[in-house]
Amino acid sequence: MNIAFIKSISKFIYSKRLIIDAKYLYPVFNIKHSRNIMSLFNKNHHKLIFFIFLTLLSNNVTAVSYSKAQLEQLAINYLEQDLQGLTSGTRKLSALAIDPRIPDKNCDTELLINSAKVQRSNRQSTIQIKCLDEKKWNLYVQVKIMELAPVVVVNQNLNKGEVITKEHLSIKQMQKHLIRTQYLNETQSTTLLGSRSKRNLRSGSAITYKQVCMVCKGDKVTIFAGVRGLRIKTAGFALQDGIIGQNISVKNSKSGKKLHAKVLGVDQVKVSI
């Protein structure tokens, strides 16, 4: 309680000269002692009133009640502040429900909240909530940690050989521990446009470069080459399937010569001379 407030109350009580009859506070054994006690009381009665006032205040402190939902949220809030920020993606925290047999908790003091263990799982953490009043209770709350990242998925069934357009693709938030290294992120989605599916793809499934071909076997391709600072191009056709950055065999339509070329994009390859 604020000390200044208590002092102001005590001054108010003393200024009103509230009188407390000493006979109700001290037993009188003989007249001599009662006179001494009365004299002492008259000199210090304002201190006694102040002491009684503080005692009454301390006895009237009301405990704060916490429901199980509030305790779960306190654990989530603590962990949210304790975890390091993400460089990419998003994070969702959710508390496992506290045992319904546990009653709501009361506490006369401020709650102490911390992690129960130094080592925590990447996907779950145990949070300890303590009350340090006379009852001194402990409660443990399990909090699930879900880290999400965007991946490219097909939003409808695709047949083998079907050309992929923007309308076929969407972005889905997926748990990071389920994401494979070959899955594509949002910035890579445009590189798929114009490619063809190498197999039937189910709606909602993540798409990878291995499931498509930017250049498919038998496709007509444009072959680029750089010679002494000049860029030339010619026509050809692919002898293999290929994705961006992959080396495949192509054939020059004019000369009939087989070449090794790197896939640049849909129906485009580059040869080194």
C-alpha positions, 0 to 999 in steps of 0.5 A: 500500500502507498506509504503517503496514503497511509500517512494522510489517513493517520493525520486525518484520524489524529486531526479529528481527535478520535477518542478510544477509551483505554479501559476497553484496551487495557485491563485495570488491575489497580488504580496506580497502574491504571493511571500510569497506563492512561498517561501512557495512552494519552501520549501515544494514542495516535500511534495506537490508532495508526497501528490498529488501522494498519492491522485492519487493512492487512486483514482485509486484503482480498485474494485474486482469483484466476480461472483455468483459462486465465492461467493458460493465457498467462503461460502463453503470454510468458512464453511469447515474450521468452521465445526469440523472434523468427527470421521468417514465417509465423508462430502460433502458441496454444495451451493444453487444457488444464485438468478440469478436476483442478479448481480455480486458483486464488493468490494473495501475492503476485504470481511467479511465472517461469519455464519449468525446464531449461531445455525445452522442445521446439514444439512444446514447453512447460510453464510453471506458475507459482503462488507464494502466499500462505497456501503456496501452490504450483501449477504446470501448463503445457504450451504447444509451439507451432511454427509455420512457413508458406509453401506453394500448393496446387488448389485443384487436381492436376493431370499429368502433362497439364500446363500450370497457370497462376489459377492452379497455385495458392499459398498455404501455411504449413508447420515447419517440421513438416516442410521438406527442403524441395518445397517451394516458397511464395517467391518461387511460385512464378517460376512454375508458370508455364511448366507442365505436371509430370504426374497427377497432382492432388489438390492441396498438396505441396508442389516441387520442381521434381513434379514438373518439367520446365522443358519436357522431352520432345518439346521445342526449345529456344537455345541461347549461346554467348559468343564473344559478348554476342548472344545468339539463339536458335531452335531445337528440341529437348531430349530430356525433361528438365527444371531450372538450373538442370543440365539436359541434352538438346538437339539443334534443329538446323545442324542436328547436333546434340548439345548439353544445355542448362535450363533457363526457364520454360522452353528455354536453355543455354549452351556454353561455347 
